[in-house]
Every structure is written in structure tokens, then in C-alpha cells.
Amino acid sequence: MTEADRKTILVTGFSPFPGAPVNPTQQLMQSLPDRLAAPPPGIRFSFHVLPTTWTGRQDVTDKLRQDIKPVAIVHFGVDGTRPEINIETRAVNKTDQVRPDAAGKLPDEPELAAGAEQARASTLPAEPLRAAACLADAPAVLSDDAGTYLCNATLWDSIGSGIPSIFVHVPKLPDGPDDQRPEFSKVENAAVLILEEVARQMV
């Protein structure tokens, strides 16, 4: 089998943004290629860090989908308000009109797509991915609230592309020994198991 014959799974994280000067999903995109260097036969992973900007939706993310033509997409993002990993089961047709992106910009419109449906369901099975994350001794739950920031927008776009897609929110890194959020190594192990489960679904 040649490299061109392999099914590609697109995996993304985000760069830092206001309120998250350190984005653990950017670190994941740096460490996961080594952890997943031997994927199942016929599968390859393509890892990318997305800019946390509204213009990046078309300039970067949409271009990746078109160029790579993945069979599945797993987006990772950070949510500093959550203590556990959240497997997002839907995206909503709303934008955040309060928090600026990494370029200091707000979205132009209150909806992601004027006149479109109010919500889109994630198109990769969520429960098996939650169960896989828990095997890493990392707390993981299903969520139907991906917010209204770029995490939600990215999931919305990928679902709309017709490619099986899901979004995984991870907590920010713990601030000290008394912080109950999982350490990066557990989040990384959970991400490995999540991606291995997605790969199994694609074989």
C-alpha cells in the first residue's frame, strides 16, 4: 500500500488566544505524531495547529479539508472552565459577539450561516470516544454545548462539509498540586486512545 492509498484522519488543535496564553492542544499537535507513529494499516494522521481567528475558518481550516480530503476529522480545543475532557455532540448556529479572537476581531454576524439550521449533530460516534478517553484515567463526559466561540464554529463547518467530524474540549493545564484538572500526560494519553478509536472506526 502506498502513502496515497492510506485513509487520512485530520487532527487539529488551536494556537493561543485571549484568556488562553498557553493552549495545551497546540502542545498535543506537537507530541501526538510521535505517539501515533504506527497507526493501523491503511490509516494516516495529519496534525495541524489552527489559528484562533474567525478568518482562519476559510483561510486555513476549510483549505485543509479540501487539500487533505480526510475520511474523518477530530478537532481539539481548550476550555478553561471545564475540569474534564468534553466530547462535543453538536454545534450551534451562533457566534460569540463578546470575546475577540487572537487577532482582536469579532465575527461579522451573530450566526455562522444565516438562515441555516440552529444546530448540527457531530457525525463521529461520541460515546466510544468518551469511553476511550476514560481508559487513560482522565475524566471525560459527553457535552451538547460547544460554546459559541471558534471551537463551535470549527465543528459546525466540519460537520457541514459532510466529513465525519467531532470536537474534543480539554481542560487547561492544572495550576498546581491542588488543582484537580488532569495533568497534560493524562490528556495526551486520552487523545491517543480517542484517535486510535477513530482509526478503528475508519478501517
N, C-alpha and C positions, 0 to 999 in steps of 0.2 A: 504494500500500500504506500502510495506517495503522500507527501505532505498535503498536496492539493486534494486528495481523496478524503482527508480527515474532516469530521464534523467539528465546527468551531463553536465554542461557547464563549461569548463575550462577557467579561467580568470587569466591572468598573468600581472605582472609588472616587472621592472628591478631594479637591485641594482645600486648604483652609479658607475660612470665610468669617465675617464678623461674628464674634461670640465663640468661635472655634479656631483659635490660632494654631492649635495642633489638631490635625484631623487623623484619627487612627486608621481611617480607611485608605488614606494615602500611603500609610505605612504597610497596610495589608497588600496593596498593589506592588510593593517592593519586595515583600517577603514570600508571598504566595507562589510566585513562579518556581522558586526552589522547592517548596513543599509539595508542589504538584507537577514535578518534572517528569513523572512517569504516569500519565493519565491512562485510562482504559484504552485498549486498542480501538483505533478509529476516531478518537477524540483528541482535540487540542484545545487549550485555553488561550485566550488573548486578553491580556491585562492592560488596563488603561486608567489614567487619572483624568477625570473630567474637571474643567474649570467650573467653579461655583458661580456662574453668571447666567443671566437669562439669555443673552445672545449665544452662549455656548450650546444651547439646545439644538440649534440648527447648524451653527458653525462647526461644532465638534461632534456632538453625540449622534445627530442624525447622519452625519458623514461616516462615522464609524459603522453604524448599522448598514449603510449602503455599501461601503467598501469591503467590510469583512463578511457580510452575509451570514451571520451566525444562525445556528439552529436553536439557540436559547440565549437568554440574557439574564445575568444576575447582577443587579446594582447593589452596592454597599454604600451606606451613608451613616453619619453620626448624628445622634440626638442626645444632647447633654442633659435632657430632662428625664431620661428613662434609665432605670437601673439594670435592665435586662436586654437581651437581643430581641428585636421585634421583627417577625416575618410579616410583611405587609400584604394584606389580601385584596386591597383595592386602592385606586387613585381617584381623586375627585376633581371636578372641573372648576377649580378655584386657584387664584394666585394670592400670594402674600403681598398686600399693599402697604405694609408697615416696615418690614425688615429689608434693608438694601442687600444686594448681592456683594460679591467680593470686589466688584468694580464700583460700588457705591450707587448702583442703579436699582430702580423698582420696575416691576413689569408694567407694560403699557396698558394692559386691560385686566379687569377683575376675574376674567375667565381665561382658561387655557385655550379653549376653542369655542367661539361664540356660536350659540345655538346647538351645540353638541350635547350628548347625554351628560347627566350630572355625575355619574361615576362609572368606572371601568374596573372589572374584577381582574386580579392577577391571573395570568394564564400558565403559570407553573404550579403544580400542587404544593400548597403551603405546609400542610401538616407533616408530610415526610421530612421536609427541611427543618421544621421545628424540632422534630424528634431527633434528627441527626445532630443538630446543634447541642441538644441536651446530653448527648453521649460524650461531649467534651467537658462535662461538668460545668457548663455555662448556662445560666438561667435563660430560657427562651420561651416566648409566648407568641401567639397569633395576634395580629393587630389589624383593625379596619380603619385606622387613622394614620395616614402617611403625612399628615400636615398639609400645608398649602405652600411650602417653600419649594426649592428646586428638587428635593428628593421626590416629592409627589409629582412634580411636573415631568421629571425624567421617567418615572414609572408610567405615567399617563401616555407619554409619547411612545414608549417601547411597546406597551400593550396595543396601542393603536397601529403600530407597524405590522401587526399580525405575527410577530415572532414571540414564541412562548417566553414570558418575562415575569420577573418578581423583583422586589426590593427588600433588602435586609438592613434594618437600622441597628447599629451597635451603640453601646453607651460610650461616653467619653472615658478617657483613661482615669483610673482612680487617683485621687489627690494625695492619699496617704494610707497608712496601715489600717485606719479605722473606716476607710471608705469601702462600702460593701459592693461596689461595682466590680465586675470581673476584670482581672488583670489582662494585659494585652495577649499574653501567651494562650490564655483560655479562649479569648475571642478569635485568635488566629487558628487554634485547633478546631473551633466550631466552624469557622469559614471553610477550612479544608474539608470537613465532613459534609457541610452543605453542598460544596461544589462536587464532591465525589458522588453524592446522591443525585444531583442534577445530571452528571455524566452517565450514571446508571440508567436514568430515565431516557437518555438520548440514544443509547446503544440499540 
